[in-house]
Structure formats: C-alpha cells, structure tokens
Amino acid sequence: MIATKIEPALKRIEDLSLRELDMVYSLSRIGRSYPDIGKRYRISESDVRKIVNDYVQLRKLCEARPTDERKHANAELQLTAKKPRKRRCDAIYATTKERQAAYRARLQERRRAGVQFPSPAPITDSSTPVEEEVSVTTVVIS
C-alpha cells in the first residue's frame, strides 16, 4: 500500500472567523512567511496576501457577519434577562450582610447549646456496680 500525501481542502476567506482573520494579519506583521501562515490556517498563499492587503475591509465584513458564537452568547443573555432570580417575598433581612450575620449567630447558639448541655443518656456499659446510698435520718431531741 502506497501512502500518498493528501492535502486537506483549503478554506475560503469567508470561512475564517474574526479571530483567525486577526491572527493571519498579526502573524504576517511579525514576519512569518505567507506559506507558513497558509498552512497553519489551511488557506492558500494568495488568500493570505489578500487578507494582509485588504485587512480593514475584511475585518468590517467579518464583524457584520453573524456567527454561531455571537448567536449563542445573545441567546444566553436573553435567557438570563427574561428569567430573573427568584427572591423571597417575605424577606426578614434588608441586606445580605444582615442575613449572614443572623445565620452566624444561629450557628454559634447551636454550638454553645451543644457544649453546655451534653446528652443526658445514662451510661449502661459500666463494669462497676452502682452502690446504693444509705438514707440518713436525723432525729432532733428536745
């Protein structure tokens, strides 16, 4: 079996995203060769020259063209704008700071209650028998 080098289909200038268009122009400005840039972005060398020569016009056209990313971002903004966050209608606290302070106070009360009042469950696993106390009666002689 003979392996042949198949070149991938080249993109058209219209298929490039705004970011790719900017990168092609930037790479040409810093001195990268046109064939290298073309290989990187799968465009022909003549297309790279067109992008560099007509960059401002191509960028304006690309910005005016709707893209999937922009549509997706706009859809997310519309969803969040239409669906506001649900809030309690009987809010006790005016600010978030007050609500958090009350929550911390309740936590501290629970901690103190746990320390002050240990569970009164009797210990039934003790090995020593409990001794009964002898009742003492006092007699008053008059």
C-alpha positions in Angstrom: 0.0 0.0 0.0 1.4 3.3 -1.0 0.7 6.3 1.2 0.1 9.4 -0.7 0.1 12.8 0.9 -3.5 14.2 0.6 -3.8 17.9 1.3 -6.9 18.9 3.2 -9.4 21.1 1.5 -8.5 24.7 1.7 -10.7 27.2 3.4 -12.1 30.3 1.8 -11.5 33.7 3.3 -15.3 33.9 4.0 -15.0 30.8 6.2 -12.4 32.3 8.5 -13.6 33.5 11.9 -12.8 37.0 13.1 -10.1 35.6 15.4 -8.5 33.7 12.6 -8.5 36.7 10.4 -6.8 38.8 13.1 -4.2 36.1 13.7 -3.3 35.8 10.0 -2.8 39.5 9.8 -0.8 39.6 13.1 1.5 36.7 12.0 2.2 38.5 8.8 3.1 41.7 10.7 5.6 39.9 12.9 7.4 38.4 9.9 6.0 34.9 9.4 6.1 33.8 5.8 2.9 33.6 3.8 3.2 29.9 3.0 3.6 29.1 6.7 0.6 31.1 7.7 -1.4 29.5 4.9 -0.5 26.0 6.1 -1.5 26.9 9.7 -4.9 28.2 8.8 -5.4 25.9 5.7 -5.7 28.8 3.3 -3.8 29.5 0.1 -0.9 31.8 -0.1 -2.8 34.1 -2.4 -5.6 34.3 0.2 -3.1 35.3 2.9 -1.9 38.1 0.6 -5.5 39.3 0.1 -6.1 39.3 3.9 -3.0 41.3 4.5 -3.7 43.8 1.8 -7.4 44.2 2.5 -7.4 43.6 6.2 -9.5 46.6 7.3 -12.3 45.9 4.8 -12.3 42.1 5.5 -12.5 42.7 9.3 -15.5 45.0 8.9 -17.3 42.4 6.8 -16.4 39.7 9.3 -17.8 41.8 12.2 -21.0 42.4 10.3 -21.5 38.7 9.6 -23.5 36.9 12.3 -21.6 34.0 13.8 -22.7 31.0 15.8 -20.7 32.2 18.8 -22.5 35.5 18.8 -25.9 33.9 18.4 -25.1 31.6 21.3 -24.0 34.5 23.5 -27.0 36.6 22.7 -29.3 33.7 23.4 -27.7 33.2 26.9 -28.1 36.9 27.6 -31.8 36.8 26.6 -32.4 33.8 28.8 -30.9 35.4 31.9 -32.6 38.7 31.2 -36.0 37.1 30.9 -35.7 34.9 33.9 -34.8 37.0 37.0 -33.5 35.3 40.1 -36.3 34.1 42.4 -36.4 36.0 45.7 -38.3 35.5 48.9 -41.3 37.8 49.2 -41.2 37.8 53.0 -37.6 38.7 53.4 -36.8 39.5 57.0 -33.4 40.9 56.4 -32.8 44.1 54.3 -29.3 43.2 53.2 -27.2 40.2 52.6 -24.8 41.2 55.4 -27.7 41.2 57.9 -28.8 37.7 56.8 -25.3 36.3 57.0 -24.8 37.8 60.5 -28.1 36.2 61.7 -27.0 32.9 60.2 -23.7 33.0 62.0 -25.4 33.9 65.3 -27.7 30.9 64.9 -24.7 28.6 64.3 -22.9 30.0 67.4 -26.1 29.4 69.5 -26.2 25.8 68.3 -22.5 25.3 69.2 -22.9 26.7 72.6 -26.0 24.6 73.3 -24.1 21.5 72.3 -21.3 22.4 74.7 -23.5 23.5 77.7 -26.0 20.6 77.6 -24.3 17.3 76.9 -26.7 14.5 76.2 -28.2 13.1 79.5 -28.3 9.5 78.3 -27.2 7.2 81.1 -24.1 5.0 80.6 -25.3 1.4 80.7 -22.0 -0.2 79.7 -20.3 0.4 83.1 -18.5 -2.6 84.5 -18.7 -1.5 88.2 -22.0 -1.8 90.0 -23.7 1.3 91.2 -23.8 1.4 95.0 -27.0 2.5 96.7 -26.7 5.3 99.2 -27.9 4.7 102.7 -30.5 7.2 103.7 -29.7 9.1 106.8 -32.4 10.4 109.1 -31.7 13.0 111.7 -33.6 12.9 114.9 -34.0 16.1 116.9 -34.1 15.6 120.6 -35.8 18.3 122.5 
